[in-house]
Amino acid sequence: LLVNNVKDAVFLFKTGSFSAFDFFAFNILPSAFGCYYGIYFSVIYLEPFLFTKMADIFYSGADLYTRKEGLHLTLRMRLFMTILNLLVIPMIIIVCFAFLIPEADVEGLIEANNIAKLKELFYPVFISKYHLLAIAFISLCYAIGYIEMLYRSIQRPIDELVKKMERLAGGDFEVKTTVLSSDEIGKLKYNFNLMIDGLTDREKLRETFGKYVSIEIAKHLIETNKIDLGGEDIYATVLFSDIRNFTSMSEKMSAREVVDFLNEYFSYISEPILNNHGVINKFIGDAVMAIYSPHLGSADHIADAVRSAVGMREKLKEFNASKKYGFEVRFGVGVHTGMLVAGNIGTKSRLEYTFIGDTVNVASRIETENKSFGTDILISGHVADNLDAGLKSMLSLEKCPPISVKGKEKPVQLYKIL
């Protein structure tokens, strides 16, 4: 249809029925705009097809998540094309048809009732109406297609990023998004992937750090950003535990067997500590030191420490029931509460977040007294006096003779948990 109309227009132009400007306005201009719309309309659907359906052919592996270079339609250019195609071009066509029809000639022909001449005058309009209909139809399709393209290229990627951010906030780090374009959306996706990489590295560091330092301590250091060499006074409960006669036991095992034994033993007795909001500060040979404090997430720190001690007794029974090592393991546990100093000890290049003070020393001394009393769990009188009444009623406490501790004026009263 377009070709036939152009042929007719060329014929009329050659025979003098069209002026040069009429020929341009009524035929060349609509035909050019029609071709332009058709090409751009095809690109609208070709672009998302190439980026979504054929991405696996052009990109693979890590290339899907890296930044892309090359020509691209910016968001500003997309908006400009929208205004041009939906507003400017249709207005140009309307203006051409509205102002190029010779009004005076039309009035004269109407007065003379010259219908034949009138039809000849409006023949350019008649042959161009198909162009107008085609342009109108293409404009409508273009508007629908462009809205779909905007959704595919802008709204859909943004919705996808929002969902991935929600998953990321929930702790899911497997949310990297594919980067298939070099426009603003592509840059946004690329930088989102960079953020994921940074957070993943930080989480790996946190997990690795947590194998050597308690997660609670690591979290506290990260949140407070306290990496200086200063300390702070905190009120806490300290639990000490070690294995009875471990030296003689270890002499019968190889170095590898000793390490395997300790790792499995600690896996048993550490569980009650962690389940009761305890923080394992360090392993010292066959001994373990745990801290309970509101400062580190244990609101009822005295009760948590006592529950841990009782739970450790039960876990030790499970460990011995396995009979994996051919001998029975016994331990001693000492619990004391009071003020201590928490802080980073060491140098600028190497620090250890630890706890020191009189409370730590007394807890260690109480633990060693289990040998003298033939017990496995001893707590200080201060712990017993401040123990939750409900928990205290569930335990069988027996008073032991007080002990003298170096540096303490008064003896320390002890209680054993039967």
Backbone hydrogen bonds, N-H to C=O, Kabsch-Sander energy under -0.5 kcal/mol:
donor,donor_aa,acceptor,acceptor_aa,energy
5,N,1,L,-2.3
6,V,2,L,-2.1
7,K,3,V,-2.2
8,D,4,N,-2.4
9,A,5,N,-2.5
10,V,6,V,-2.4
11,F,7,K,-2.2
12,L,8,D,-2.3
13,F,9,A,-2.2
14,K,10,V,-2.2
15,T,11,F,-1.9
16,G,12,L,-0.6
16,G,13,F,-0.7
17,S,12,L,-1.9
18,F,12,L,-1.2
23,F,19,S,-2.6
24,F,20,A,-1.9
25,A,21,F,-3.1
26,F,22,D,-3.0
27,N,23,F,-1.3
28,I,23,F,-1.8
29,L,24,F,-3.1
31,S,27,N,-2.4
32,A,28,I,-2.8
33,F,29,L,-2.5
34,G,30,P,-2.6
35,C,31,S,-2.5
36,Y,32,A,-2.5
37,Y,33,F,-2.8
38,G,34,G,-2.3
39,I,35,C,-2.5
40,Y,36,Y,-2.6
41,F,37,Y,-2.8
42,S,38,G,-1.8
43,V,39,I,-2.0
44,I,40,Y,-1.9
45,Y,41,F,-1.1
46,L,42,S,-2.1
47,E,43,V,-2.7
49,F,45,Y,-1.2
50,L,46,L,-2.6
51,F,47,E,-2.3
52,T,48,P,-2.1
53,K,49,F,-2.1
54,M,49,F,-0.9
54,M,50,L,-0.6
57,I,54,M,-0.8
58,F,54,M,-1.3
59,Y,55,A,-3.0
63,D,60,S,-1.8
64,L,61,G,-1.3
65,Y,62,A,-1.7
66,T,63,D,-0.8
68,K,181,S,-0.5
74,T,72,H,-0.7
78,R,74,T,-2.4
79,L,75,L,-2.2
80,F,76,R,-2.3
81,M,77,M,-2.6
82,T,78,R,-1.9
83,I,79,L,-2.2
84,L,80,F,-2.6
85,N,81,M,-2.7
86,L,82,T,-2.2
87,L,83,I,-1.8
88,V,83,I,-1.9
89,I,84,L,-2.7
91,M,87,L,-1.6
92,I,88,V,-2.1
93,I,89,I,-2.1
94,I,90,P,-2.3
95,V,91,M,-2.6
96,C,92,I,-2.2
97,F,93,I,-2.0
98,A,94,I,-2.2
99,F,95,V,-2.2
100,L,96,C,-1.2
103,E,101,I,-0.9
106,V,102,P,-1.8
107,E,103,E,-2.2
108,G,104,A,-2.2
109,L,105,D,-2.3
110,I,106,V,-2.1
111,E,107,E,-2.2
112,A,108,G,-2.0
113,N,109,L,-0.5
113,N,110,I,-0.7
114,N,109,L,-2.4
115,I,113,N,-1.4
118,L,114,N,-2.0
119,K,115,I,-2.5
120,E,116,A,-1.9
121,L,117,K,-2.4
122,F,118,L,-2.0
123,Y,120,E,-0.8
126,F,122,F,-2.1
127,I,123,Y,-2.6
128,S,124,P,-1.2
129,K,125,V,-1.1
129,K,126,F,-0.6
132,L,128,S,-2.4
133,L,129,K,-2.8
134,A,130,Y,-2.6
135,I,131,H,-3.0
136,A,132,L,-2.9
137,F,133,L,-2.7
138,I,134,A,-2.9
139,S,135,I,-2.8
140,L,136,A,-2.2
141,C,137,F,-2.7
142,Y,138,I,-3.0
143,A,139,S,-2.7
144,I,140,L,-2.3
145,G,141,C,-3.2
146,Y,142,Y,-3.4
147,I,143,A,-2.1
148,E,144,I,-2.0
149,M,145,G,-2.6
150,L,146,Y,-2.9
151,Y,147,I,-2.1
152,R,148,E,-2.7
153,S,149,M,-3.2
154,I,150,L,-2.2
155,Q,150,L,-1.5
156,R,151,Y,-3.7
158,I,154,I,-2.0
159,D,155,Q,-2.8
160,E,156,R,-2.4
161,L,157,P,-2.4
162,V,158,I,-2.4
163,K,159,D,-2.1
164,K,160,E,-2.2
165,M,161,L,-2.5
166,E,162,V,-2.0
167,R,163,K,-2.0
168,L,164,K,-2.5
169,A,165,M,-2.5
170,G,166,E,-1.0
171,G,168,L,-1.8
172,D,167,R,-2.3
173,F,171,G,-0.7
175,V,173,F,-1.2
179,V,64,L,-4.0
180,L,178,T,-0.6
187,K,183,D,-2.4
188,L,184,E,-2.5
189,K,185,I,-2.5
190,Y,186,G,-2.5
191,N,187,K,-2.5
192,F,188,L,-1.8
193,N,189,K,-2.3
194,L,190,Y,-2.0
195,M,191,N,-2.0
196,I,192,F,-2.1
197,D,193,N,-2.4
198,G,194,L,-2.3
199,L,195,M,-2.7
200,T,196,I,-2.7
201,D,197,D,-2.4
202,R,198,G,-2.1
203,E,199,L,-2.4
204,K,200,T,-2.5
205,L,201,D,-2.3
206,R,202,R,-2.4
207,E,203,E,-2.7
208,T,204,K,-2.8
209,F,205,L,-3.1
210,G,206,R,-2.2
211,K,207,E,-0.7
211,K,208,T,-1.0
212,Y,208,T,-0.6
212,Y,209,F,-1.2
213,V,209,F,-2.6
218,A,214,S,-2.8
219,K,215,I,-3.0
220,H,216,E,-2.2
221,L,217,I,-2.7
222,I,218,A,-2.4
223,E,219,K,-2.8
224,T,220,H,-2.4
225,N,221,L,-1.7
226,K,221,L,-0.6
227,I,225,N,-1.2
232,E,342,A,-2.2
234,I,340,L,-2.6
236,A,234,I,-0.6
236,A,338,G,-2.6
237,T,292,Y,-2.8
238,V,336,H,-3.2
239,L,290,A,-2.6
240,F,334,G,-2.7
241,S,288,V,-1.6
242,D,332,G,-1.6
244,R,330,R,-3.0
246,F,243,I,-0.9
249,M,245,N,-1.4
250,S,246,F,-2.9
251,E,247,T,-1.3
252,K,249,M,-1.3
253,M,250,S,-1.6
258,V,254,S,-2.4
259,V,255,A,-2.1
260,D,256,R,-2.5
261,F,257,E,-2.6
262,L,258,V,-2.6
263,N,259,V,-2.5
264,E,260,D,-2.1
265,Y,261,F,-2.7
266,F,262,L,-3.0
267,S,263,N,-1.6
268,Y,264,E,-1.2
268,Y,265,Y,-0.6
269,I,265,Y,-2.1
270,S,266,F,-2.0
271,E,268,Y,-0.7
273,I,269,I,-0.7
274,L,270,S,-2.5
275,N,271,E,-2.5
276,N,272,P,-1.0
276,N,273,I,-0.6
277,H,274,L,-1.2
278,G,273,I,-2.6
279,V,291,I,-2.4
280,I,278,G,-0.5
281,N,279,V,-0.9
281,N,289,M,-2.1
282,K,289,M,-1.4
284,I,287,A,-2.4
285,G,283,F,-0.6
286,D,284,I,-0.5
287,A,284,I,-2.5
288,V,241,S,-2.6
289,M,282,K,-2.3
290,A,239,L,-2.6
291,I,279,V,-2.8
292,Y,237,T,-2.3
296,L,293,S,-1.8
297,G,294,P,-1.3
298,S,293,S,-2.7
299,A,297,G,-0.8
301,H,298,S,-0.6
301,H,299,A,-1.0
304,D,300,D,-2.4
305,A,301,H,-2.1
306,V,302,I,-2.0
307,R,303,A,-2.7
308,S,304,D,-2.0
309,A,305,A,-2.1
310,V,306,V,-2.2
311,G,307,R,-2.6
312,M,308,S,-2.6
313,R,309,A,-1.5
314,E,310,V,-1.5
315,K,311,G,-2.3
316,L,312,M,-2.1
317,K,313,R,-1.5
318,E,314,E,-1.7
319,F,315,K,-2.2
320,N,316,L,-2.6
321,A,317,K,-2.0
322,S,318,E,-1.0
322,S,319,F,-0.6
323,K,320,N,-1.1
332,G,242,D,-2.2
333,V,376,D,-2.2
334,G,240,F,-2.7
335,V,378,L,-1.7
336,H,238,V,-2.0
338,G,236,A,-2.6
340,L,234,I,-2.2
341,V,356,I,-3.2
342,A,232,E,-2.9
342,A,340,L,-0.5
343,G,354,T,-2.1
344,N,230,G,-1.1
345,I,343,G,-0.6
345,I,352,E,-3.1
347,T,350,R,-2.6
352,E,345,I,-1.9
354,T,343,G,-2.4
354,T,352,E,-0.8
356,I,341,V,-2.4
359,T,339,M,-0.8
361,N,357,G,-1.7
362,V,358,D,-2.5
363,A,359,T,-2.2
364,S,360,V,-2.1
365,R,361,N,-2.2
366,I,362,V,-2.7
367,E,363,A,-1.9
368,T,364,S,-1.6
369,E,365,R,-1.1
370,N,367,E,-1.4
371,K,368,T,-1.4
372,S,368,T,-0.5
373,F,369,E,-2.1
374,G,370,N,-1.2
375,T,370,N,-1.6
378,L,333,V,-2.8
379,I,415,Y,-3.0
380,S,335,V,-1.9
381,G,413,Q,-2.5
384,A,380,S,-2.3
385,D,381,G,-2.7
386,N,382,H,-1.2
387,L,384,A,-0.9
392,K,388,D,-2.9
393,S,389,A,-2.0
394,M,390,G,-0.6
394,M,391,L,-0.9
395,L,391,L,-0.7
395,L,392,K,-0.9
397,L,395,L,-0.8
398,E,416,K,-2.2
400,C,414,L,-2.7
403,I,412,V,-2.3
408,K,405,V,-2.4
412,V,403,I,-3.3
413,Q,411,P,-0.6
414,L,400,C,-0.7
415,Y,379,I,-2.5
416,K,398,E,-2.8
417,I,377,I,-1.6
418,L,396,S,-2.8
418,L,416,K,-0.7
